[in-house]
Amino acid sequence: MKIRAAVCEKDVKRREYVVANIRELPLDIECKEYNNIYDLKEVFHDHANAYDIIFVAATFNQHGDGLDLAKYIREVSLEVAIVVLADNRDYYREAFDVFAMAYLLKPLKYRELDRCLTFYTKNSKVERRASWMVKGKGGHWVRVFCRDILYIESNNREIVVHLSNGTEIASYAKLGTVEEQLPEENFIRCHQSYIINIFYANEMTPSAFHLDEMDIPISRKFQPVVKEKYYQYMFNRI
């Protein structure tokens, strides 16, 4: 199946470089160029799924205005994959908010575009956008695939993300804010201090989710919503 791609970049040389390299890839891909955010926004206004993947520069005329386009596209479509092109790491948070598939720093290299498009072709739509940017306590950002999260625990404004490979990532955040940023079909807030990835739950009782090596408590406050979401999840997997 042909991949429909768009590259939205104001700088002519940078835009042509990205397009030329994309066309060199061994893929059936159709690539169109845009030199401003307004034309592409109009395209998505008329056709929500006009492209399968877009590469958009973080900045055109004002700092971060390319992310405004990405936000608009995400509002009208959850299908299109978004790749942010940036001169620095200043827009990681905004890229995360629009579920960007990738964040590539300029000047771009062929192997980065190759790796990005390979990831696109090898993963499902849900897997491509189901990632989360976590800012560690040291100030560095880490991309975490949601499918790898076992559970998240909270203590006041600190959280710890527990991954299936045993890795733990500590960060400063409110659990309520984290809950809003995760795919709701897989994650359940089951306690004031816990969010769990239902995929890893072996069993649910009225008071806890049972994982392989530990239990995650379910508080009375969250029981009605937890029960409904869990059984809906199990029903969808039948």
Short mmCIF file of the C-alpha atoms (twelve columns), coordinates in Angstrom:
data_MODEL
# 
_entry.id   MODEL 
# 
loop_
_atom_site.group_PDB 
_atom_site.id 
_atom_site.type_symbol 
_atom_site.label_atom_id 
_atom_site.label_alt_id 
_atom_site.label_comp_id 
_atom_site.label_asym_id 
_atom_site.label_seq_id 
_atom_site.Cartn_x 
_atom_site.Cartn_y 
_atom_site.Cartn_z 
_atom_site.pdbx_PDB_model_num 
ATOM 1   C CA . MET A 1   0.000   0.000   0.000  1 
ATOM 2   C CA . LYS A 2   1.291   3.449   -0.912 1 
ATOM 3   C CA . ILE A 3   2.258   5.691   2.000  1 
ATOM 4   C CA . ARG A 4   1.042   9.282   1.655  1 
ATOM 5   C CA . ALA A 5   3.561   11.656  3.248  1 
ATOM 6   C CA . ALA A 6   3.808   15.428  3.584  1 
ATOM 7   C CA . VAL A 7   6.822   17.530  4.545  1 
ATOM 8   C CA . CYS A 8   6.017   20.945  5.985  1 
ATOM 9   C CA . GLU A 9   9.183   23.050  6.304  1 
ATOM 10  C CA . LYS A 10  9.784   26.724  5.485  1 
ATOM 11  C CA . ASP A 11  13.487  26.428  4.676  1 
ATOM 12  C CA . VAL A 12  13.784  25.320  1.041  1 
ATOM 13  C CA . LYS A 13  17.079  23.440  1.370  1 
ATOM 14  C CA . ARG A 14  15.985  21.594  4.484  1 
ATOM 15  C CA . ARG A 15  12.625  20.709  2.952  1 
ATOM 16  C CA . GLU A 16  14.151  19.446  -0.271 1 
ATOM 17  C CA . TYR A 17  16.734  17.436  1.674  1 
ATOM 18  C CA . VAL A 18  14.035  15.645  3.687  1 
ATOM 19  C CA . VAL A 19  11.900  14.976  0.624  1 
ATOM 20  C CA . ALA A 20  14.854  13.706  -1.430 1 
ATOM 21  C CA . ASN A 21  15.926  11.317  1.310  1 
ATOM 22  C CA . ILE A 22  12.399  10.022  1.841  1 
ATOM 23  C CA . ARG A 23  12.128  9.296   -1.869 1 
ATOM 24  C CA . GLU A 24  15.413  7.370   -1.706 1 
ATOM 25  C CA . LEU A 25  13.950  4.919   0.791  1 
ATOM 26  C CA . PRO A 26  12.922  1.486   -0.564 1 
ATOM 27  C CA . LEU A 27  9.239   2.169   0.105  1 
ATOM 28  C CA . ASP A 28  6.162   2.846   -1.963 1 
ATOM 29  C CA . ILE A 29  5.797   6.407   -0.709 1 
ATOM 30  C CA . GLU A 30  4.270   9.533   -2.225 1 
ATOM 31  C CA . CYS A 31  5.665   12.746  -0.743 1 
ATOM 32  C CA . LYS A 32  4.299   16.289  -1.092 1 
ATOM 33  C CA . GLU A 33  5.998   19.527  0.016  1 
ATOM 34  C CA . TYR A 34  4.523   22.464  1.938  1 
ATOM 35  C CA . ASN A 35  6.401   25.688  2.730  1 
ATOM 36  C CA . ASN A 36  3.859   26.998  5.282  1 
ATOM 37  C CA . ILE A 37  1.529   25.647  7.928  1 
ATOM 38  C CA . TYR A 38  -1.610  27.293  6.559  1 
ATOM 39  C CA . ASP A 39  -1.879  25.335  3.318  1 
ATOM 40  C CA . LEU A 40  -1.463  22.017  5.102  1 
ATOM 41  C CA . LYS A 41  -3.953  23.020  7.775  1 
ATOM 42  C CA . GLU A 42  -6.477  23.773  5.040  1 
ATOM 43  C CA . VAL A 43  -5.882  20.335  3.528  1 
ATOM 44  C CA . PHE A 44  -6.650  18.642  6.848  1 
ATOM 45  C CA . HIS A 45  -9.654  20.907  7.356  1 
ATOM 46  C CA . ASP A 46  -11.127 19.467  4.164  1 
ATOM 47  C CA . HIS A 47  -9.821  15.902  4.504  1 
ATOM 48  C CA . ALA A 48  -9.017  14.672  8.026  1 
ATOM 49  C CA . ASN A 49  -6.982  11.724  6.749  1 
ATOM 50  C CA . ALA A 50  -5.359  13.361  3.735  1 
ATOM 51  C CA . TYR A 51  -1.929  11.928  4.662  1 
ATOM 52  C CA . ASP A 52  -0.652  8.895   6.512  1 
ATOM 53  C CA . ILE A 53  2.404   10.648  7.945  1 
ATOM 54  C CA . ILE A 54  3.560   14.266  8.142  1 
ATOM 55  C CA . PHE A 55  6.965   15.742  8.884  1 
ATOM 56  C CA . VAL A 56  6.469   19.223  10.338 1 
ATOM 57  C CA . ALA A 57  9.060   21.776  11.446 1 
ATOM 58  C CA . ALA A 58  8.585   22.973  15.006 1 
ATOM 59  C CA . THR A 59  9.035   26.628  14.027 1 
ATOM 60  C CA . PHE A 60  8.038   28.643  10.961 1 
ATOM 61  C CA . ASN A 61  7.417   32.323  11.716 1 
ATOM 62  C CA . GLN A 62  7.166   32.140  15.523 1 
ATOM 63  C CA . HIS A 63  8.640   29.810  18.090 1 
ATOM 64  C CA . GLY A 64  6.680   26.573  18.141 1 
ATOM 65  C CA . ASP A 65  3.997   27.573  15.636 1 
ATOM 66  C CA . GLY A 66  4.584   24.321  13.763 1 
ATOM 67  C CA . LEU A 67  3.311   22.531  16.837 1 
ATOM 68  C CA . ASP A 68  0.080   24.523  16.537 1 
ATOM 69  C CA . LEU A 69  -0.436  22.826  13.192 1 
ATOM 70  C CA . ALA A 70  0.340   19.443  14.763 1 
ATOM 71  C CA . LYS A 71  -2.239  20.103  17.493 1 
ATOM 72  C CA . TYR A 72  -4.871  20.985  14.914 1 
ATOM 73  C CA . ILE A 73  -4.143  17.855  12.904 1 
ATOM 74  C CA . ARG A 74  -4.401  15.726  16.017 1 
ATOM 75  C CA . GLU A 75  -7.777  17.316  16.821 1 
ATOM 76  C CA . VAL A 76  -9.217  16.260  13.475 1 
ATOM 77  C CA . SER A 77  -7.416  12.919  13.124 1 
ATOM 78  C CA . LEU A 78  -5.954  10.266  15.410 1 
ATOM 79  C CA . GLU A 79  -4.793  8.259   12.410 1 
ATOM 80  C CA . VAL A 80  -2.033  10.390  10.907 1 
ATOM 81  C CA . ALA A 81  1.499   9.840   12.261 1 
ATOM 82  C CA . ILE A 82  3.290   13.071  13.196 1 
ATOM 83  C CA . VAL A 83  7.073   13.564  13.093 1 
ATOM 84  C CA . VAL A 84  8.405   16.820  14.560 1 
ATOM 85  C CA . LEU A 85  11.559  18.369  13.061 1 
ATOM 86  C CA . ALA A 86  13.350  20.752  15.428 1 
ATOM 87  C CA . ASP A 87  16.607  22.635  15.951 1 
ATOM 88  C CA . ASN A 88  16.667  21.799  19.660 1 
ATOM 89  C CA . ARG A 89  14.847  19.864  22.371 1 
ATOM 90  C CA . ASP A 90  12.595  22.740  23.474 1 
ATOM 91  C CA . TYR A 91  9.393   21.221  22.101 1 
ATOM 92  C CA . TYR A 92  9.499   17.700  23.502 1 
ATOM 93  C CA . ARG A 93  6.513   18.365  25.736 1 
ATOM 94  C CA . GLU A 94  4.379   19.750  22.915 1 
ATOM 95  C CA . ALA A 95  5.406   16.825  20.708 1 
ATOM 96  C CA . PHE A 96  4.287   14.428  23.407 1 
ATOM 97  C CA . ASP A 97  0.948   16.210  23.748 1 
ATOM 98  C CA . VAL A 98  0.151   15.502  20.087 1 
ATOM 99  C CA . PHE A 99  1.374   11.879  20.368 1 
ATOM 100 C CA . ALA A 100 4.182   12.498  17.900 1 
ATOM 101 C CA . MET A 101 5.668   9.296   16.511 1 
ATOM 102 C CA . ALA A 102 9.163   10.795  16.464 1 
ATOM 103 C CA . TYR A 103 11.142  13.928  17.328 1 
ATOM 104 C CA . LEU A 104 14.065  14.464  14.962 1 
ATOM 105 C CA . LEU A 105 16.774  17.055  15.484 1 
ATOM 106 C CA . LYS A 106 18.189  19.066  12.583 1 
ATOM 107 C CA . PRO A 107 20.345  18.644  10.613 1 
ATOM 108 C CA . LEU A 108 18.634  15.366  9.747  1 
ATOM 109 C CA . LYS A 109 20.519  12.293  8.640  1 
ATOM 110 C CA . TYR A 110 19.369  9.696   6.154  1 
ATOM 111 C CA . ARG A 111 19.594  6.873   8.691  1 
ATOM 112 C CA . GLU A 112 17.265  8.768   11.068 1 
ATOM 113 C CA . LEU A 113 14.617  9.117   8.374  1 
ATOM 114 C CA . ASP A 114 15.131  5.479   7.415  1 
ATOM 115 C CA . ARG A 115 14.710  4.363   11.019 1 
ATOM 116 C CA . CYS A 116 11.636  6.569   11.428 1 
ATOM 117 C CA . LEU A 117 9.874   5.218   8.323  1 
ATOM 118 C CA . THR A 118 10.873  1.653   9.211  1 
ATOM 119 C CA . PHE A 119 9.243   2.086   12.604 1 
ATOM 120 C CA . TYR A 120 6.142   3.416   10.850 1 
ATOM 121 C CA . THR A 121 5.855   0.437   8.517  1 
ATOM 122 C CA . LYS A 122 6.627   -2.205  11.160 1 
ATOM 123 C CA . ASN A 123 4.169   -1.092  13.862 1 
ATOM 124 C CA . SER A 124 0.421   -0.759  14.118 1 
ATOM 125 C CA . LYS A 125 -1.320  2.616   14.337 1 
ATOM 126 C CA . VAL A 126 -1.879  2.195   18.081 1 
ATOM 127 C CA . GLU A 127 1.752   1.269   18.734 1 
ATOM 128 C CA . ARG A 128 3.017   4.184   16.640 1 
ATOM 129 C CA . ARG A 129 1.249   6.794   18.727 1 
ATOM 130 C CA . ALA A 130 1.122   4.995   22.086 1 
ATOM 131 C CA . SER A 131 4.294   6.471   23.531 1 
ATOM 132 C CA . TRP A 132 4.897   8.899   26.345 1 
ATOM 133 C CA . MET A 133 7.637   11.443  26.987 1 
ATOM 134 C CA . VAL A 134 8.703   11.335  30.653 1 
ATOM 135 C CA . LYS A 135 10.936  14.002  32.139 1 
ATOM 136 C CA . GLY A 136 13.258  12.321  34.625 1 
ATOM 137 C CA . LYS A 137 14.334  14.007  37.849 1 
ATOM 138 C CA . GLY A 138 17.677  14.805  36.242 1 
ATOM 139 C CA . GLY A 139 15.903  16.932  33.654 1 
ATOM 140 C CA . HIS A 140 16.399  14.558  30.707 1 
ATOM 141 C CA . TRP A 141 13.491  13.318  28.619 1 
ATOM 142 C CA . VAL A 142 12.807  9.630   28.028 1 
ATOM 143 C CA . ARG A 143 10.410  8.186   25.452 1 
ATOM 144 C CA . VAL A 144 8.466   5.295   26.977 1 
ATOM 145 C CA . PHE A 145 6.234   2.981   24.972 1 
ATOM 146 C CA . CYS A 146 2.961   2.661   26.826 1 
ATOM 147 C CA . ARG A 147 2.814   -1.069  26.172 1 
ATOM 148 C CA . ASP A 148 5.965   -1.424  28.351 1 
ATOM 149 C CA . ILE A 149 4.461   0.274   31.425 1 
ATOM 150 C CA . LEU A 150 3.377   -2.100  34.204 1 
ATOM 151 C CA . TYR A 151 2.047   0.528   36.576 1 
ATOM 152 C CA . ILE A 152 2.713   4.017   37.866 1 
ATOM 153 C CA . GLU A 153 2.778   4.914   41.532 1 
ATOM 154 C CA . SER A 154 2.609   8.355   43.089 1 
ATOM 155 C CA . ASN A 155 3.638   10.070  46.294 1 
ATOM 156 C CA . ASN A 156 2.530   13.704  46.426 1 
ATOM 157 C CA . ARG A 157 4.087   15.325  43.319 1 
ATOM 158 C CA . GLU A 158 6.526   12.500  42.614 1 
ATOM 159 C CA . ILE A 159 5.778   9.496   40.418 1 
ATOM 160 C CA . VAL A 160 7.649   6.307   39.585 1 
ATOM 161 C CA . VAL A 161 6.996   4.598   36.256 1 
ATOM 162 C CA . HIS A 162 7.559   0.840   36.508 1 
ATOM 163 C CA . LEU A 163 8.383   -0.866  33.202 1 
ATOM 164 C CA . SER A 164 8.002   -4.523  32.272 1 
ATOM 165 C CA . ASN A 165 11.801  -4.965  31.990 1 
ATOM 166 C CA . GLY A 166 12.308  -3.880  35.601 1 
ATOM 167 C CA . THR A 167 13.355  -0.286  34.823 1 
ATOM 168 C CA . GLU A 168 12.016  2.456   37.083 1 
ATOM 169 C CA . ILE A 169 11.779  6.104   35.999 1 
ATOM 170 C CA . ALA A 170 11.239  8.751   38.680 1 
ATOM 171 C CA . SER A 171 9.673   12.066  37.749 1 
ATOM 172 C CA . TYR A 172 7.847   15.073  39.191 1 
ATOM 173 C CA . ALA A 173 4.181   15.063  38.181 1 
ATOM 174 C CA . LYS A 174 0.639   14.793  39.472 1 
ATOM 175 C CA . LEU A 175 -0.958  11.407  38.908 1 
ATOM 176 C CA . GLY A 176 -4.124  13.073  37.657 1 
ATOM 177 C CA . THR A 177 -2.154  14.832  34.931 1 
ATOM 178 C CA . VAL A 178 -0.415  11.583  33.992 1 
ATOM 179 C CA . GLU A 179 -3.781  9.826   33.764 1 
ATOM 180 C CA . GLU A 180 -4.982  12.349  31.182 1 
ATOM 181 C CA . GLN A 181 -1.896  11.741  29.030 1 
ATOM 182 C CA . LEU A 182 -2.126  7.955   28.789 1 
ATOM 183 C CA . PRO A 183 -4.336  5.906   26.397 1 
ATOM 184 C CA . GLU A 184 -7.509  5.380   28.383 1 
ATOM 185 C CA . GLU A 185 -8.299  2.011   26.796 1 
ATOM 186 C CA . ASN A 186 -5.291  0.371   28.513 1 
ATOM 187 C CA . PHE A 187 -4.725  2.359   31.695 1 
ATOM 188 C CA . ILE A 188 -6.923  2.536   34.786 1 
ATOM 189 C CA . ARG A 189 -6.612  4.847   37.776 1 
ATOM 190 C CA . CYS A 190 -7.488  2.334   40.481 1 
ATOM 191 C CA . HIS A 191 -6.232  4.143   43.576 1 
ATOM 192 C CA . GLN A 192 -5.232  7.607   44.715 1 
ATOM 193 C CA . SER A 193 -1.624  6.521   44.250 1 
ATOM 194 C CA . TYR A 194 -1.742  4.010   41.374 1 
ATOM 195 C CA . ILE A 195 -2.417  3.705   37.655 1 
ATOM 196 C CA . ILE A 196 -2.191  0.215   36.151 1 
ATOM 197 C CA . ASN A 197 -1.767  -1.098  32.614 1 
ATOM 198 C CA . ILE A 198 -4.612  -3.630  32.396 1 
ATOM 199 C CA . PHE A 199 -2.672  -5.698  29.876 1 
ATOM 200 C CA . TYR A 200 -0.432  -7.007  32.661 1 
ATOM 201 C CA . ALA A 201 -3.242  -7.803  35.117 1 
ATOM 202 C CA . ASN A 202 -3.671  -11.559 35.592 1 
ATOM 203 C CA . GLU A 203 -6.771  -11.143 37.723 1 
ATOM 204 C CA . MET A 204 -8.941  -8.484  39.326 1 
ATOM 205 C CA . THR A 205 -10.610 -8.842  42.718 1 
ATOM 206 C CA . PRO A 206 -12.735 -6.196  44.456 1 
ATOM 207 C CA . SER A 207 -9.676  -4.953  46.337 1 
ATOM 208 C CA . ALA A 208 -6.718  -5.432  43.972 1 
ATOM 209 C CA . PHE A 209 -5.251  -6.178  40.570 1 
ATOM 210 C CA . HIS A 210 -2.960  -9.208  40.650 1 
ATOM 211 C CA . LEU A 211 0.208   -9.021  38.590 1 
ATOM 212 C CA . ASP A 212 2.832   -11.766 38.403 1 
ATOM 213 C CA . GLU A 213 4.851   -10.614 41.397 1 
ATOM 214 C CA . MET A 214 2.734   -8.030  43.193 1 
ATOM 215 C CA . ASP A 215 -0.741  -6.665  43.832 1 
ATOM 216 C CA . ILE A 216 -1.962  -3.157  42.967 1 
ATOM 217 C CA . PRO A 217 -4.693  -1.993  45.368 1 
ATOM 218 C CA . ILE A 218 -8.128  -0.847  44.207 1 
ATOM 219 C CA . SER A 219 -9.649  1.738   46.517 1 
ATOM 220 C CA . ARG A 220 -13.379 1.843   47.214 1 
ATOM 221 C CA . LYS A 221 -13.636 5.264   45.564 1 
ATOM 222 C CA . PHE A 222 -12.463 3.911   42.200 1 
ATOM 223 C CA . GLN A 223 -14.175 0.485   42.293 1 
ATOM 224 C CA . PRO A 224 -17.237 1.274   40.089 1 
ATOM 225 C CA . VAL A 225 -15.201 2.865   37.261 1 
ATOM 226 C CA . VAL A 226 -12.439 0.246   37.522 1 
ATOM 227 C CA . LYS A 227 -14.904 -2.620  37.266 1 
ATOM 228 C CA . GLU A 228 -16.631 -1.144  34.224 1 
ATOM 229 C CA . LYS A 229 -13.403 -0.362  32.358 1 
ATOM 230 C CA . TYR A 230 -11.799 -3.716  33.163 1 
ATOM 231 C CA . TYR A 231 -14.724 -5.799  31.932 1 
ATOM 232 C CA . GLN A 232 -15.060 -3.634  28.836 1 
ATOM 233 C CA . TYR A 233 -11.381 -4.213  28.129 1 
ATOM 234 C CA . MET A 234 -11.745 -7.971  28.564 1 
ATOM 235 C CA . PHE A 235 -14.858 -8.008  26.371 1 
ATOM 236 C CA . ASN A 236 -13.009 -6.185  23.579 1 
ATOM 237 C CA . ARG A 237 -10.257 -8.826  23.638 1 
ATOM 238 C CA . ILE A 238 -12.639 -11.739 23.140 1 
# 
